[in-house]
Amino acid sequence: MKEKKSVINVMIDGISGIFLPIINLLSAAGILKGILTILTASNIVSGTSETYLVLNAMADSLFYFLPMVLAFTAAKKFGCDPFTAVVIGGVLLYPSLTKVFEAGTNIFFAGIPMKAVIYHSGVIPIILAVGLLVYVERVVNKILPDLIKGFFAPLICIVVVGLVTLSVFGPIGNVIGDGLAAAYEFVYQISPMIAGAILGAVIQPMVIFGFHWSFVLVAMNNISVKGSDTILALIGPAVFAQAGAALAVCLRSKDKKFRSLCLSAVVSACFGVTEPAMFGVNLPLKKPMIAVCIGGGVGGAIAGFSGAQAMTFAFPSMITLPVFLGRGFGLFVLSCFAGFLTSFLLTLFQPGTAYDGIASEATC
Protein backbone atom coordinates (compact mmCIF):
# COMPACT_ATOMS: atom_id res chain seq x y z
CA MET A 1 0.00 0.00 0.00
CA LYS A 2 1.35 3.39 -1.02
CA GLU A 3 2.19 5.63 1.94
CA LYS A 4 0.13 8.81 2.08
CA LYS A 5 2.26 11.94 1.83
CA SER A 6 1.87 14.83 4.25
CA VAL A 7 0.70 18.22 3.02
CA ILE A 8 4.23 19.58 3.45
CA ASN A 9 5.72 16.76 1.38
CA VAL A 10 3.12 17.27 -1.33
CA MET A 11 3.88 21.01 -1.46
CA ILE A 12 7.63 20.43 -1.59
CA ASP A 13 7.21 17.79 -4.27
CA GLY A 14 5.08 20.17 -6.31
CA ILE A 15 7.44 23.12 -5.96
CA SER A 16 10.49 20.98 -6.71
CA GLY A 17 8.80 19.48 -9.76
CA ILE A 18 8.12 22.96 -11.10
CA PHE A 19 11.65 24.28 -10.60
CA LEU A 20 13.87 21.25 -11.19
CA PRO A 21 13.55 21.38 -15.01
CA ILE A 22 15.06 24.88 -15.07
CA ILE A 23 17.63 24.61 -12.28
CA ASN A 24 20.61 24.48 -14.64
CA LEU A 25 19.23 27.44 -16.59
CA LEU A 26 18.86 29.41 -13.36
CA SER A 27 22.46 28.56 -12.44
CA ALA A 28 23.72 29.66 -15.86
CA ALA A 29 21.78 32.93 -15.71
CA GLY A 30 22.95 33.59 -12.15
CA ILE A 31 26.60 33.04 -13.05
CA LEU A 32 26.25 35.29 -16.11
CA LYS A 33 24.73 38.05 -13.96
CA GLY A 34 27.65 37.70 -11.57
CA ILE A 35 30.20 37.91 -14.38
CA LEU A 36 28.45 40.98 -15.77
CA THR A 37 28.56 42.61 -12.34
CA ILE A 38 32.31 41.99 -12.14
CA LEU A 39 32.83 43.43 -15.63
CA THR A 40 30.91 46.59 -14.81
CA ALA A 41 32.46 47.00 -11.34
CA SER A 42 35.96 46.76 -12.84
CA ASN A 43 35.00 49.21 -15.63
CA ILE A 44 35.75 46.64 -18.32
CA VAL A 45 32.18 47.06 -19.56
CA SER A 46 30.24 50.29 -19.13
CA GLY A 47 26.76 50.00 -17.65
CA THR A 48 25.49 52.33 -20.38
CA SER A 49 27.16 50.58 -23.31
CA GLU A 50 25.47 48.52 -25.99
CA THR A 51 27.63 45.56 -24.99
CA TYR A 52 26.15 45.74 -21.49
CA LEU A 53 22.66 46.03 -22.97
CA VAL A 54 23.06 42.75 -24.87
CA LEU A 55 24.77 40.85 -22.06
CA ASN A 56 22.23 42.04 -19.51
CA ALA A 57 19.40 40.83 -21.74
CA MET A 58 21.05 37.40 -21.87
CA ALA A 59 21.58 37.32 -18.10
CA ASP A 60 18.23 38.73 -17.02
CA SER A 61 15.76 37.35 -19.57
CA LEU A 62 15.10 34.13 -17.64
CA PHE A 63 14.38 36.01 -14.41
CA TYR A 64 12.20 38.64 -16.07
CA PHE A 65 10.13 36.09 -17.98
CA LEU A 66 10.19 33.56 -15.14
CA PRO A 67 6.36 33.46 -14.86
CA MET A 68 6.07 32.21 -18.45
CA VAL A 69 8.74 29.55 -17.92
CA LEU A 70 7.11 28.44 -14.67
CA ALA A 71 3.73 28.39 -16.40
CA PHE A 72 5.08 25.71 -18.73
CA THR A 73 6.77 23.58 -16.06
CA ALA A 74 3.82 23.93 -13.66
CA ALA A 75 1.38 22.88 -16.40
CA LYS A 76 3.52 19.80 -17.06
CA LYS A 77 3.56 18.99 -13.35
CA PHE A 78 -0.15 19.64 -12.72
CA GLY A 79 -1.41 18.07 -15.94
CA CYS A 80 -3.01 20.89 -17.93
CA ASP A 81 -2.29 22.41 -21.35
CA PRO A 82 1.17 24.04 -21.14
CA PHE A 83 0.61 26.40 -24.07
CA THR A 84 -2.54 27.87 -22.54
CA ALA A 85 -0.58 28.30 -19.30
CA VAL A 86 2.23 30.12 -21.12
CA VAL A 87 -0.26 32.51 -22.72
CA ILE A 88 -1.69 33.31 -19.28
CA GLY A 89 1.87 33.98 -18.07
CA GLY A 90 2.29 36.28 -21.05
CA VAL A 91 -0.79 38.24 -19.99
CA LEU A 92 0.89 39.09 -16.69
CA LEU A 93 3.99 40.37 -18.52
CA TYR A 94 2.30 42.18 -21.40
CA PRO A 95 4.29 45.43 -21.91
CA SER A 96 1.45 47.97 -21.84
CA LEU A 97 -0.11 46.33 -18.77
CA THR A 98 3.24 46.05 -17.03
CA LYS A 99 4.00 49.71 -17.70
CA VAL A 100 0.77 50.79 -15.99
CA PHE A 101 1.37 48.53 -12.99
CA GLU A 102 4.99 49.62 -12.59
CA ALA A 103 3.75 53.21 -12.37
CA GLY A 104 1.66 52.11 -9.37
CA THR A 105 -1.66 52.67 -11.13
CA ASN A 106 -4.58 50.44 -10.22
CA ILE A 107 -6.96 49.64 -13.08
CA PHE A 108 -10.54 48.40 -13.44
CA PHE A 109 -11.83 45.79 -15.84
CA ALA A 110 -15.61 46.15 -16.24
CA GLY A 111 -15.72 47.43 -12.68
CA ILE A 112 -13.43 44.67 -11.33
CA PRO A 113 -10.46 46.27 -9.49
CA MET A 114 -6.97 45.11 -10.38
CA LYS A 115 -4.24 46.22 -8.00
CA ALA A 116 -0.90 47.38 -9.38
CA VAL A 117 1.33 44.34 -8.91
CA ILE A 118 4.74 43.74 -10.53
CA TYR A 119 4.61 40.22 -11.98
CA HIS A 120 8.00 39.83 -13.67
CA SER A 121 10.25 37.45 -11.72
CA GLY A 122 7.17 36.49 -9.69
CA VAL A 123 6.42 32.93 -8.62
CA ILE A 124 3.23 32.51 -6.61
CA PRO A 125 0.64 34.25 -8.87
CA ILE A 126 1.49 32.12 -11.90
CA ILE A 127 1.60 28.87 -9.90
CA LEU A 128 -1.82 29.66 -8.43
CA ALA A 129 -3.02 30.53 -11.93
CA VAL A 130 -1.91 27.19 -13.35
CA GLY A 131 -3.46 25.41 -10.39
CA LEU A 132 -6.78 27.09 -11.17
CA LEU A 133 -6.31 26.37 -14.88
CA VAL A 134 -6.34 22.63 -14.13
CA TYR A 135 -9.88 22.81 -12.75
CA VAL A 136 -11.22 25.35 -15.23
CA GLU A 137 -9.88 23.25 -18.09
CA ARG A 138 -11.55 20.11 -16.74
CA VAL A 139 -14.95 21.81 -16.40
CA VAL A 140 -14.75 23.47 -19.82
CA ASN A 141 -13.66 20.28 -21.58
CA LYS A 142 -16.50 18.40 -19.90
CA ILE A 143 -19.34 20.77 -20.87
CA LEU A 144 -18.25 21.95 -24.33
CA PRO A 145 -19.15 19.86 -27.40
CA ASP A 146 -16.20 18.43 -29.35
CA LEU A 147 -17.04 20.59 -32.39
CA ILE A 148 -16.04 23.85 -30.66
CA LYS A 149 -13.88 22.56 -27.80
CA GLY A 150 -10.60 23.00 -29.68
CA PHE A 151 -10.71 26.80 -29.77
CA PHE A 152 -13.37 27.71 -27.18
CA ALA A 153 -11.72 25.80 -24.32
CA PRO A 154 -8.46 27.81 -24.34
CA LEU A 155 -10.42 31.03 -24.95
CA ILE A 156 -12.53 30.55 -21.83
CA CYS A 157 -9.54 29.37 -19.79
CA ILE A 158 -7.41 32.39 -20.70
CA VAL A 159 -10.19 34.87 -19.90
CA VAL A 160 -11.33 33.25 -16.63
CA VAL A 161 -7.91 32.38 -15.21
CA GLY A 162 -6.35 35.63 -16.46
CA LEU A 163 -9.00 37.76 -14.75
CA VAL A 164 -8.83 35.81 -11.47
CA THR A 165 -5.03 36.05 -11.43
CA LEU A 166 -4.95 39.80 -12.08
CA SER A 167 -7.75 40.60 -9.64
CA VAL A 168 -7.13 38.05 -6.86
CA PHE A 169 -3.91 36.00 -6.94
CA GLY A 170 -1.54 38.89 -7.64
CA PRO A 171 -2.95 41.23 -4.96
CA ILE A 172 -3.05 38.42 -2.37
CA GLY A 173 0.70 37.85 -2.67
CA ASN A 174 1.29 41.61 -2.64
CA VAL A 175 -0.76 42.18 0.53
CA ILE A 176 0.99 39.36 2.38
CA GLY A 177 4.39 40.67 1.34
CA ASP A 178 3.56 44.25 2.36
CA GLY A 179 2.41 43.02 5.75
CA LEU A 180 5.65 41.13 6.28
CA ALA A 181 7.68 44.22 5.33
CA ALA A 182 5.75 46.35 7.83
CA ALA A 183 6.31 43.73 10.53
CA TYR A 184 10.06 43.82 9.80
CA GLU A 185 10.24 47.59 10.24
CA PHE A 186 8.44 47.28 13.58
CA VAL A 187 10.76 44.56 14.90
CA TYR A 188 13.91 46.33 13.65
CA GLN A 189 13.05 49.40 15.68
CA ILE A 190 12.85 47.20 18.79
CA SER A 191 16.06 45.19 18.20
CA PRO A 192 18.23 44.98 15.05
CA MET A 193 19.65 41.64 16.25
CA ILE A 194 16.21 40.08 16.69
CA ALA A 195 15.09 41.49 13.35
CA GLY A 196 18.22 40.07 11.74
CA ALA A 197 17.74 36.65 13.30
CA ILE A 198 14.08 36.45 12.24
CA LEU A 199 14.52 37.88 8.74
CA GLY A 200 17.68 35.86 8.13
CA ALA A 201 15.86 32.67 9.11
CA VAL A 202 12.70 33.21 7.05
CA ILE A 203 13.86 35.14 3.98
CA GLN A 204 14.82 32.08 1.93
CA PRO A 205 11.52 30.23 2.57
CA MET A 206 9.81 33.51 1.63
CA VAL A 207 11.56 33.37 -1.74
CA ILE A 208 9.62 30.16 -2.43
CA PHE A 209 6.35 32.08 -2.29
CA GLY A 210 7.62 35.34 -3.78
CA PHE A 211 6.94 37.28 -0.57
CA HIS A 212 10.52 38.56 -0.46
CA TRP A 213 9.80 41.07 -3.23
CA SER A 214 8.02 43.38 -0.80
CA PHE A 215 11.23 43.58 1.24
CA VAL A 216 13.16 44.26 -1.96
CA LEU A 217 10.83 47.16 -2.75
CA VAL A 218 11.20 48.51 0.80
CA ALA A 219 14.99 48.26 0.45
CA MET A 220 14.89 50.16 -2.85
CA ASN A 221 12.72 52.85 -1.30
CA ASN A 222 15.03 53.15 1.73
CA ILE A 223 18.04 53.71 -0.51
CA SER A 224 16.13 56.24 -2.61
CA VAL A 225 14.88 58.20 0.41
CA LYS A 226 17.54 57.67 3.07
CA GLY A 227 20.57 56.79 0.95
CA SER A 228 21.07 53.46 2.74
CA ASP A 229 19.23 50.28 3.76
CA THR A 230 19.52 47.60 6.45
CA ILE A 231 17.29 44.91 4.91
CA LEU A 232 19.83 43.89 2.28
CA ALA A 233 22.48 43.48 4.99
CA LEU A 234 20.27 41.23 7.10
CA ILE A 235 19.36 38.89 4.24
CA GLY A 236 22.95 38.58 3.01
CA PRO A 237 24.00 35.73 5.35
CA ALA A 238 21.03 33.61 4.23
CA VAL A 239 22.28 33.79 0.64
CA PHE A 240 25.62 32.33 1.70
CA ALA A 241 23.84 29.80 3.92
CA GLN A 242 22.24 28.35 0.77
CA ALA A 243 25.69 27.97 -0.74
CA GLY A 244 27.08 26.37 2.43
CA ALA A 245 24.35 23.75 2.67
CA ALA A 246 24.57 22.90 -1.04
CA LEU A 247 28.35 22.48 -0.77
CA ALA A 248 27.94 20.11 2.17
CA VAL A 249 25.39 18.07 0.22
CA CYS A 250 27.88 17.91 -2.66
CA LEU A 251 30.61 16.59 -0.40
CA ARG A 252 28.33 13.93 1.11
CA SER A 253 26.75 12.76 -2.14
CA LYS A 254 28.19 9.90 -4.20
CA ASP A 255 26.05 10.66 -7.26
CA LYS A 256 28.35 12.37 -9.80
CA LYS A 257 25.52 13.98 -11.76
CA PHE A 258 23.90 15.31 -8.58
CA ARG A 259 27.25 16.60 -7.30
CA SER A 260 27.67 18.56 -10.54
CA LEU A 261 24.25 20.12 -9.97
CA CYS A 262 25.23 20.98 -6.40
CA LEU A 263 28.47 22.65 -7.47
CA SER A 264 26.78 24.83 -10.07
CA ALA A 265 24.18 25.78 -7.45
CA VAL A 266 26.94 26.76 -4.99
CA VAL A 267 28.56 29.02 -7.58
CA SER A 268 25.22 30.57 -8.47
CA ALA A 269 24.39 31.23 -4.80
CA CYS A 270 27.76 32.89 -4.26
CA PHE A 271 26.81 35.19 -7.12
CA GLY A 272 23.57 36.03 -5.31
CA VAL A 273 21.12 33.73 -7.14
CA THR A 274 19.89 31.15 -4.62
CA GLU A 275 17.05 29.50 -6.55
CA PRO A 276 19.21 26.68 -8.01
CA ALA A 277 20.58 25.77 -4.56
CA MET A 278 17.18 26.04 -2.93
CA PHE A 279 14.89 24.38 -5.47
CA GLY A 280 17.43 21.96 -6.90
CA VAL A 281 19.22 20.81 -3.76
CA ASN A 282 18.28 22.05 -0.30
CA LEU A 283 14.49 22.27 -0.38
CA PRO A 284 13.81 18.82 -1.89
CA LEU A 285 16.16 17.26 0.68
CA LYS A 286 14.43 19.20 3.52
CA LYS A 287 17.16 18.88 6.19
CA PRO A 288 19.66 21.12 4.35
CA MET A 289 16.91 23.75 4.02
CA ILE A 290 16.43 23.69 7.79
CA ALA A 291 20.19 24.23 8.13
CA VAL A 292 19.90 27.18 5.73
CA CYS A 293 17.26 28.79 7.95
CA ILE A 294 19.39 28.30 11.06
CA GLY A 295 22.50 29.63 9.31
CA GLY A 296 20.59 32.61 7.95
CA GLY A 297 19.26 33.36 11.44
CA VAL A 298 22.70 33.16 13.06
CA GLY A 299 24.31 35.31 10.39
CA GLY A 300 21.36 37.70 10.34
CA ALA A 301 21.68 38.34 14.08
CA ILE A 302 25.37 39.21 13.65
CA ALA A 303 24.55 41.46 10.69
CA GLY A 304 21.90 43.22 12.77
CA PHE A 305 24.38 43.75 15.59
CA SER A 306 26.93 45.16 13.13
CA GLY A 307 24.62 47.95 11.99
CA ALA A 308 25.81 47.38 8.40
CA GLN A 309 23.87 49.02 5.60
CA ALA A 310 23.80 48.90 1.82
CA MET A 311 24.77 52.20 0.21
CA THR A 312 23.18 51.30 -3.11
CA PHE A 313 20.88 48.54 -4.27
CA ALA A 314 22.43 45.17 -5.11
CA PHE A 315 21.41 41.67 -4.13
CA PRO A 316 23.92 40.35 -1.56
CA SER A 317 26.64 38.20 -3.08
CA MET A 318 30.37 37.65 -2.96
CA ILE A 319 30.96 40.26 -5.68
CA THR A 320 28.61 42.91 -4.28
CA LEU A 321 30.17 43.05 -0.80
CA PRO A 322 31.68 46.52 -1.52
CA VAL A 323 28.11 47.88 -1.55
CA PHE A 324 28.12 47.40 2.25
CA LEU A 325 31.38 49.28 2.90
CA GLY A 326 31.08 51.57 5.89
CA ARG A 327 29.81 51.09 9.42
CA GLY A 328 30.03 47.46 10.57
CA PHE A 329 31.43 46.18 7.27
CA GLY A 330 33.90 43.78 8.94
CA LEU A 331 31.18 42.22 11.10
CA PHE A 332 28.89 42.01 8.08
CA VAL A 333 31.47 39.97 6.18
CA LEU A 334 31.83 37.80 9.29
CA SER A 335 28.04 37.37 9.41
CA CYS A 336 28.01 36.08 5.83
CA PHE A 337 30.79 33.62 6.66
CA ALA A 338 28.89 32.58 9.80
CA GLY A 339 25.77 31.87 7.74
CA PHE A 340 27.79 29.81 5.27
CA LEU A 341 29.71 27.88 7.92
CA THR A 342 26.68 27.18 10.13
CA SER A 343 24.57 25.68 7.35
CA PHE A 344 27.61 23.85 5.95
CA LEU A 345 28.48 22.16 9.25
CA LEU A 346 24.87 21.36 10.17
CA THR A 347 24.35 19.70 6.79
CA LEU A 348 27.75 18.01 6.64
CA PHE A 349 27.37 16.36 10.05
CA GLN A 350 23.66 15.56 9.79
CA PRO A 351 23.54 11.93 10.99
CA GLY A 352 22.08 9.12 8.93
CA THR A 353 21.69 10.98 5.63
CA ALA A 354 23.64 10.06 2.48
CA TYR A 355 22.31 12.75 0.10
CA ASP A 356 22.77 10.48 -2.92
CA GLY A 357 20.32 12.48 -5.00
CA ILE A 358 16.97 14.21 -5.05
CA ALA A 359 14.86 11.17 -5.78
CA SER A 360 16.12 9.05 -2.91
CA GLU A 361 15.91 11.71 -0.23
CA ALA A 362 12.92 13.82 -1.23
CA THR A 363 10.55 10.88 -0.99
CA CYS A 364 11.66 9.49 2.34
N, C-alpha and C positions, 0 to 999 in steps of 0.2 A: 504493500500500500504506500502510495506516494505521500511523503510528509508535507503537511500544510505549512506554507511559509507565513511568517509574521508580516504585519503591515510594513514594518521597517525594511525587511528583506525584499518585499515586493517593490517598494519605492526605490531602494538602492539598485535592484536588478533593472528596473525600468530606466532609471537615470543613466546607469552604466551602459545599457543597451543603446541608448540614444547617442551617447558621447563617444563610446569606444571606436566606432567606424571612422571618426575624424581626429582621433588623438594624435596620430603622426602629423596630420596637417596642422593641427594647433601647435605642435612642437616646432615644426618648420617655420610657421608664421611668427611664433614667439622669438625664435632665434634670429630671424631676419629683422624683426623690430629692434632687437638688442644690438645687432650689428649696425643698423642704421643710426641708432642713438650714439654709438661709439664714433661713427664717421662724422656725425654732425658736431658732437662734443669736441672732437679733435680738429675741427674746421677743415677736414678733408673734403666734406660735402656740405655745401651751404643749405640751410633750411629753406631758403627761398629759390633754390635752383630748380631747373627742370629735371635734373638727375634725381634730386630728392623727391620731386613730385611722382616720378615713375616708380622709384623704389618704395616709397611710402604706400602707393597704391597696391603694390605687390604684397607688402607686409601687413597692411591693414584690411584688405578686402575681405578676408575670411571673418575677421571680427565684426566688421561693419554689417556684412550680410549673413551673420550667424543665424538669425531667425529663419532664413530661407533654407540654410543647410540643415538646421535642426528639424525643420518641418519635414524634410525628406527622410531623415533617419528616424524621427519619431513615428512617421506614418508607416515605415517598414516595421518598426517594433510593435506598434499598436494594431496594425492590420487594416489600414484604410488606404485610399488612393494617394500615392505620394505626390503626383503631379497637381492634384487639387490642393493638397497641403502646401506645396511650394507657392502656388498662386496666392493663397491666403497670407503666407509669409511676405510675399511681394506687396500685398496691400498695405501691410504695416510699414513698409519701407518706401512706399511710392513718394518720389521727390516732392511734389507739390504739397502732399499731406504732411510729410516730414518737416518741410519748411515752416508750415503753420504751427505745428506742435513745438518745434524748437524755439519759436518766438514766444512760447508760453500762452498761445491763444487757444482757448477752448472753443469747440465748434458744436453745431447742432445738426443732426440728420433727421429731418421730418419731426423736429421737436425732441428727439432723443439726444441728451447731452453726451458729448465725448470729450473727456478731460485730456489736456495736453500732456502726452506721455511720450518720452523718447524711446523708440523701440529698437533702434540699431544696437547690436551687441546684446540685446535682451534674451532671456532664456524662458522664464516662466510663462509670459503671455502666449507664446507660440506653442509651448508644450500643452497648456490648457486648451488652446484652440484645436490642436490635433486630437486631443482627448475627446473634445466635444464633437469633432468631425466624425469620429468613429460611430457615434450614436446617431447623428443626423443622417449620415450616409446609409446606415442600416434601415432607418425609417423610410427615407426617400426611395431607396431601392425596393422596399417592400410594397409601397403603395403606388408607385408609378408603373404604368404599362410598359412593356418592353419596347414598344414602338418609339417612345419619346424619352426613355430612360437615359440613353447614351449622352444626350446633351442637356436635358433638364435636371438630371441628378447633380452634376457639378455646378450648374447655375444656382440651384437652390442652396447647395452646401456653401458655396462661396459667399452668397449674400447673407445667409443666416449666421454662419460661423464668423464671418468678417465683422458683422454688426455687433455680435455679442462680445467679440474680442476687443473691439475699439471702445465699446461703451461699458464693459464690465471687467474683463480679465486684466486689461492694461491698468486702469485706475486702481483695481484692488492691490496689485503689486506695488504701485506708486504710493498708495496710502500707508501700507504696511512699512515700506521703506522710510517714508517721511517720519512716521512715528518712532521708528528705531533711531533715526538721526536725532530727533528731539530728545529722546531718552539719553542718548550719549552725551549731548551737551549738558544735560542736567547732572549726570553722574560725574562728568569731568570737573564741573565747578566744585563738587564736593571733595573728590580725590582723584588726581591724575593717575595715580598708581592703580586704584581700583578700576577706573575707566579703561586703563591700558590692559589690565588683566582680563576684564570682561570682553572688550572689543577684540583683543588679540585672540581670545579663545573662540569667539563666535564668528569672526569675519569670514573665515574660509567656508564654513557651512552656509553662511549667508550668500556666498557666491553661487552656490548650487541653485538657489531660488531667485537670484538676481536682485536681492534686497540691498546688496552692497552699493548699488549705483546711487542710492540716495545719499550715502556717506561721501561718495565721490563728488556729487554735486555740491554738498556742504563744504567739502574741502576746496573745491574750485572757487566757491563764493568767498570763503575765508581769505584765500590768497588774493582775490580781486579787491576785497574790502579792507582787510587788515594787513596784507602783504606777507602773511605767513599762515601756516596751518599745522595743527597737532595731530589730526586724524591720520594723515599719511604716515607720520612717524610711528603711531601706535599699531598700525596694521603691517608695518614692515617686517617685524619678526615672524609673523605668521606665514609670510611668503617664503622665507628661508626655512621655516619649519616643514613646509611641503617638500622642499628639496631634500632636507635631512632625512625625512621618513622614506622618501622614494629611494634615496641612496642606500639606506639600510636594507630595504626590501631587495634591492639589486644584489647586495653582497650576500644575502641569505638565500636567494633563489638559485636553483640549478638549471633552470630553463633558459637556454641561451637567447631565444627569441624574446622572451619576457624581460630578460636582463637588458637587452638592447632598448626595449621600450622604456624601461626604468631610467636608463642613462640619458636618453633624449629628453625625458620628462624632467630630470634633475637640471640639465642645462637650461631648458626652457624656464623652469621656476627661478633659477638664478638670474635670468634675464627679466623676471617680473611677470611671466605668464604661467600661472599655476594650474590652469585647467587640465593640461596633459597629466601632471602628477596626481591631481585630485581625482579626475574621472577615469583615468587609465590605470592608476596604481592604488592609491591610498584609500579612496572611498569604497571601491569594490571589495577590498580586503578588510575593511572595517577597522581593525585594530590599529593600523598605521594612521588612520584618520583621527582616531582618538588621541594618539600621540601628537599629531599635528595641533590639535586643539590645546593640549596641555603645553606644548612648546610655544605656541602663539601666545598663550596666557602668561607664561613665565617671562618671555621676551617683552610682551606688551607692558607688563608691570614695570620692568626696568626702563623701557622707553618712556613711560609716563613719569617715572621718577627723574629721568634725565632732563625733562623739559624741552627735549629736542623738537624742532619745527621744520617744516618744509618751506623754503623761501620761494619756490615756484612749483607749479604742478608737474609731477612725474610719478608714475607708479613705482613703488619701492622695488629696487633691484640692485644687484651688485654694481651695475654701471651708472646708477643714478644716485649713489650715495652722496656725491658732492652737493646735491640739492639740499641736504640737511646740514651742511656746514654752518657752524655757529654754536650757540649755547647747547651744551650737552651732547655735542657730536660724538665724542669718544665713547660715552655711555650708550649712545644710540647704536653705534657699530657693535658694541659688546652685546646689546640686547638682541641684535640680529643673529649674532653668533650663538647666543644662549638659546634662541628659538630653534636654530638649526641643530645644535648639539643635543638639546633635550629630546626632540622628536627622533633624532638619529639613534640615541642610546636606548630610548624606550622601545623603539621598533626592533633594533638590533638584538636586544636581550629579552625580547618577548618570548616567554617559554612555550614550547610545544607547538610552534608554528614554523612551517618550512618555507612558505611563500614561493611555491613552485609554479605559480601562474594564477591568473584571474579565475579560471574555471574551477580549479580545485578548491580555492579558498572562499570565493564569493558565495558558494552554495552550501557551505558547511554550517 
